[in-house]
């Protein structure tokens, strides 16, 4: 085989390897990874050289399908799961195969398919597009990969299938167009196809980005910025679900005793840390039975399925874990407990009742 025949596929393999390495996490050092891929490439070259003596192998794009074989060493060299690794591999092959097919069509359309001109155009296209691909496309694809795990796991499979189909489409069209010679129309068709593939990646990037932003906005809307607990809006949603589904649950209202004295004596910043410390300890105590919300100020509400054990109540009231990182001494907490069984009253009635129970307990404690 001549240099003109060897150079383009070798460049494609090197560029694909570099692009994939930017998207995935290696298991081994760069030297070992390069060595394994180089050995695999040499083995493939020897195999196809032997195969060409029995079956004619043309450089019309069919050999590009051998790119799928690289999933074998890549699976051993990188940490990503198979669907995700396959998706990244296909995306890299789509780029290089697109440049390969476009150069082939340009050379066929205006230079009679001359191999020297094909080599010139593929190198020119790679030089012109490599920086934008690595600076614009690869970072967005990495962003998709890193954040798609927050959605359904099946998205990995959809991404892999989409990239695989794009690659196969480029191979099929490259072979189909090669049969009838080149023309400006075919060059335009390839440009439009590559543009549509790039646009599909950008749309997926925007979907993932906007979904993350919506999730962040929803989190902000339903959580207290100081303690990180759910706020009133989150509490309302949780209680509404329990009421509508006729579940048995317990509402625990907690009011920190003499919290104003903490602010007056130690300052409001210490008061904030006091709230954060109580929220951290209470969340840990209630982790196995329910969720804690900041109702407002120094008031907290826990929602637990079923009943709350006496041991849990004792731990909350005495807060024995308080001294570990506490900003100041603990002033105790007053609780109100309400077990809710269906048929349930309204949400307002539930909260009003547990509030009354808490204040009765606070009054009894003080007097």
C-alpha positions in Angstrom: 0.0 0.0 0.0 1.2 3.5 -0.8 1.6 6.5 1.5 -1.4 8.1 0.0 -3.5 5.1 0.9 -2.1 4.7 4.4 -1.9 8.3 5.6 -5.7 9.3 5.7 -6.9 6.3 7.8 -3.8 6.7 10.1 -4.7 10.4 10.6 -8.3 9.5 11.3 -7.3 6.9 13.9 -4.9 9.3 15.7 -7.5 12.1 15.7 -10.2 9.8 16.9 -8.0 8.5 19.7 -7.1 12.1 20.8 -10.7 13.2 20.8 -12.0 10.2 22.7 -9.2 10.6 25.3 -10.5 14.2 26.0 -14.0 12.8 26.7 -13.3 9.7 28.7 -11.2 8.7 31.8 -8.2 6.4 31.3 -7.6 3.4 33.5 -3.9 3.4 32.8 -1.2 5.9 31.8 -1.1 7.7 28.5 1.9 5.7 27.4 0.2 2.3 28.0 -3.0 3.5 26.4 -1.1 4.7 23.2 0.9 1.5 23.1 -2.3 -0.8 23.2 -4.1 1.3 20.6 -1.0 1.3 18.4 -0.6 -2.5 18.7 -4.3 -3.0 17.9 -4.0 -0.7 14.8 -1.0 -2.7 13.6 -2.9 -5.9 14.0 -5.8 -4.6 12.1 -3.5 -3.4 9.3 -1.9 -6.8 9.0 -5.3 -8.5 9.0 -6.7 -6.3 6.2 -3.5 -6.5 4.2 -3.9 -10.3 4.3 -7.6 -10.0 3.5 -6.9 -7.8 0.5 -5.1 -10.7 -1.2 -8.3 -12.7 -1.2 -11.0 -10.0 -1.3 -10.6 -6.7 -3.1 -10.7 -3.9 -0.5 -11.4 -0.5 -1.9 -10.9 2.8 -0.2 -14.5 3.9 -0.6 -15.5 4.0 3.0 -16.4 0.4 3.7 -13.2 0.0 5.7 -14.5 2.7 8.1 -16.8 0.0 9.5 -13.7 -1.5 11.0 -13.7 1.5 13.4 -16.4 -0.4 15.4 -13.7 -2.9 16.3 -11.9 -0.3 18.4 -14.5 -0.7 21.1 -12.6 -3.9 22.1 -9.4 -2.1 23.3 -11.3 1.0 24.4 -13.5 -0.9 26.8 -10.3 -2.3 28.4 -8.5 1.1 28.5 -11.3 3.5 29.7 -13.5 3.6 32.8 -16.8 4.5 31.1 -19.7 2.1 30.8 -20.1 0.4 27.4 -23.1 2.4 26.0 -21.4 5.7 27.0 -18.0 4.7 25.6 -19.6 3.5 22.4 -21.5 6.8 22.0 -18.3 8.8 22.4 -16.4 6.5 20.0 -19.1 6.9 17.3 -19.2 10.7 17.8 -15.5 10.9 17.1 -15.8 8.6 14.1 -18.7 10.7 12.8 -16.4 13.8 12.7 -13.5 12.1 11.0 -15.7 10.0 8.6 -17.5 13.2 7.7 -14.3 15.0 6.8 -13.1 11.9 4.9 -16.3 11.6 2.9 -16.5 15.3 2.2 -12.8 15.4 0.9 -13.6 12.3 -1.2 -16.6 14.1 -2.8 -14.7 17.3 -3.4 -11.8 15.5 -5.1 -14.3 13.5 -7.2 -16.4 16.5 -8.2 -13.7 18.8 -9.4 -10.5 16.7 -9.8 -11.7 13.4 -11.1 -11.1 11.6 -7.8 -7.3 12.2 -8.0 -5.7 10.6 -4.9 -3.2 13.5 -4.4 -6.0 16.0 -4.4 -8.1 13.8 -2.0 -5.1 13.7 0.4 -4.8 17.5 0.1 -8.4 18.2 0.8 -8.7 15.8 3.8 -5.7 17.4 5.5 -7.0 20.8 4.7 -10.5 20.0 6.1 -9.0 18.4 9.2 -6.7 21.5 9.8 -9.6 23.9 9.3 -12.1 22.0 11.5 -9.9 20.4 14.2 -9.6 23.4 16.4 -13.3 24.3 16.3 -14.2 20.6 16.9 -11.9 20.4 20.0 -12.7 23.9 21.4 -16.5 24.0 20.7 -17.9 20.5 20.0 -15.8 18.3 22.3 -16.5 20.5 25.5 -20.2 20.4 24.8 -20.1 16.7 24.2 -18.1 16.3 27.5 -20.8 18.4 29.2 -23.5 16.1 27.9 -21.6 13.0 29.0 -20.9 14.4 32.5 -24.5 15.5 33.1 -26.6 13.0 31.3 -26.3 10.6 34.2 -28.7 12.9 36.2 -31.4 11.8 33.7 -32.6 8.3 32.9 -29.8 5.8 32.4 -31.4 4.8 29.0 -30.2 8.1 27.6 -26.7 6.6 27.3 -28.2 3.9 25.0 -30.1 6.5 23.0 -27.0 8.6 22.6 -25.0 5.6 21.5 -27.7 4.5 19.0 -28.0 8.0 17.5 -24.2 8.4 17.0 -24.0 4.9 15.5 -26.7 5.7 13.0 -25.0 8.9 12.0 -21.8 7.1 11.4 -23.5 4.3 9.4 -25.4 6.9 7.4 -22.1 8.6 6.4 -20.6 5.3 5.4 -23.6 4.3 3.3 -23.9 7.6 1.5 -20.1 7.7 0.9 -20.4 4.3 -0.8 -23.6 5.2 -2.7 -22.1 8.5 -4.0 -18.8 6.9 -4.9 -20.6 4.7 -7.4 -21.9 7.5 -9.6 -18.8 9.8 -9.6 -18.6 13.2 -8.0 -20.7 16.3 -8.4 -21.3 19.7 -6.6 -24.7 18.4 -5.6 -23.2 15.5 -3.6 -20.7 17.9 -1.9 -23.6 20.1 -0.9 -25.6 17.0 0.4 -22.7 16.0 2.6 -22.3 19.5 3.9 -26.0 19.6 4.8 -25.8 16.2 6.5 -22.8 17.2 8.6 -24.5 20.5 9.5 -27.6 18.6 10.6 -25.6 16.2 12.8 -23.7 19.1 14.4 -27.1 20.9 15.0 -28.5 17.7 16.6 -25.5 17.7 19.1 -26.1 21.4 19.9 -29.8 20.8 20.5 -29.0 17.9 22.8 -26.5 20.1 24.6 -29.1 22.8 25.1 -31.7 20.3 26.3 -29.3 18.9 28.9 -28.2 22.5 30.0 -31.7 23.9 30.2 -32.9 20.8 32.1 -30.1 21.2 34.7 -31.0 24.9 35.1 -34.7 24.1 35.6 -33.7 21.5 38.2 -31.5 24.1 39.9 -34.4 26.6 39.9 -36.8 24.0 41.2 -34.3 23.2 44.0 -33.9 26.9 44.9 -37.7 27.3 44.9 -38.2 24.4 47.3 -35.2 24.6 49.6 -34.1 27.0 52.4 -30.8 28.7 51.4 -29.4 28.9 54.9 -29.9 25.3 56.1 -30.3 23.4 52.8 -33.5 21.9 54.1 -36.8 21.9 52.2 -38.8 25.2 52.7 -42.5 25.8 53.1 -43.1 25.2 49.4 -41.4 21.8 49.6 -43.3 21.0 52.8 -46.6 21.9 51.2 -46.0 19.6 48.2 -45.0 16.7 50.4 -48.0 17.0 52.7 -50.3 17.4 49.8 -49.1 14.1 48.3 -49.6 12.3 51.6 -53.1 13.7 52.1 -54.2 12.9 48.5 -52.9 9.4 48.7 -54.6 8.7 52.2 -51.3 7.7 53.8 -50.7 7.5 57.6 -48.0 9.9 58.6 -46.6 11.9 61.5 -46.0 15.7 61.6 -43.4 16.8 64.1 -43.3 20.6 64.8 -40.1 21.8 66.5 -39.5 25.3 67.9 -36.1 26.3 69.2 -36.3 27.6 72.8 -35.0 31.1 73.5 -33.5 31.6 70.1 -33.7 35.4 70.4 -31.3 35.1 73.3 -28.8 33.4 71.0 -28.9 36.3 68.5 -28.7 38.9 71.3 -25.8 37.3 73.1 -23.7 35.8 70.4 -24.7 37.8 67.3 -26.8 36.9 64.2 -24.0 35.1 62.4 -23.7 32.7 65.3 -27.5 32.4 65.3 -27.3 31.3 61.7 -24.7 28.7 62.5 -26.9 27.6 65.4 -29.8 27.0 63.0 -27.5 25.1 60.6 -26.1 23.0 63.3 -29.6 22.0 64.6 -30.8 21.3 61.1 -27.7 19.0 60.5 -28.2 17.0 63.7 -32.0 16.7 63.3 -31.7 15.6 59.7 -29.3 12.9 60.8 -31.6 11.7 63.6 -34.6 11.7 61.3 -32.8 10.2 58.2 -34.3 6.8 58.6 -37.9 7.8 59.2 -38.7 11.2 57.5 -37.7 14.5 56.0 -37.0 17.8 57.8 -38.2 21.2 56.6 -37.5 24.7 57.8 -40.9 26.2 58.4 -39.5 29.7 59.1 -37.3 31.5 61.6 -36.4 29.0 64.4 -39.3 26.6 63.5 -38.8 23.3 61.9 -41.3 20.6 60.7 -40.5 16.9 60.1 -42.8 14.7 58.1 -42.4 11.0 58.8 -44.3 8.0 57.4 -46.0 6.0 60.1 -45.1 6.9 63.7 -42.0 8.4 65.3 -40.3 6.2 68.0 -39.8 7.4 71.6 -36.0 7.0 71.1 -36.1 9.4 68.1 -38.1 11.9 70.1 -35.7 11.7 73.0 -32.7 12.2 70.8 -34.3 15.3 69.2 -35.3 16.9 72.5 -32.0 16.4 74.2 -29.8 16.7 71.1 -27.0 14.8 72.7 -24.8 15.2 69.5 -24.9 19.0 69.9 -21.4 19.6 71.2 -19.7 18.2 68.1 -19.0 21.5 66.2 -21.6 23.6 68.1 -21.3 27.4 67.8 -22.6 27.9 71.3 -24.5 26.0 74.1 -27.9 24.4 73.2 -31.0 26.1 74.5 -33.3 23.1 74.1 -36.2 22.6 71.7 -40.0 22.3 72.1 -41.8 19.7 70.0 -45.4 19.0 69.0 -46.4 15.6 67.6 -49.4 14.8 65.5 -50.2 11.4 64.0 -52.4 11.8 60.9 -54.6 8.9 59.8 -57.1 9.0 56.9 -59.6 10.4 56.4 -57.5 13.5 56.6 -58.6 17.1 57.3 -57.3 19.9 55.1 -53.6 20.8 55.0 -54.2 24.0 56.9 -56.0 22.1 59.7 -53.1 19.6 60.0 -50.5 22.4 60.4 -52.8 24.4 62.8 -53.4 21.4 65.0 -49.7 20.4 65.3 -48.8 24.1 65.9 -51.3 24.2 68.8 -49.8 21.0 70.3 -46.3 22.5 70.2 -47.4 25.7 71.9 -49.2 23.8 74.6 -46.0 21.9 75.3 -44.0 25.1 75.3 -46.4 26.7 77.7 -46.4 23.6 80.0 -42.5 23.7 80.0 -42.3 27.3 80.9 -45.0 27.4 83.5 
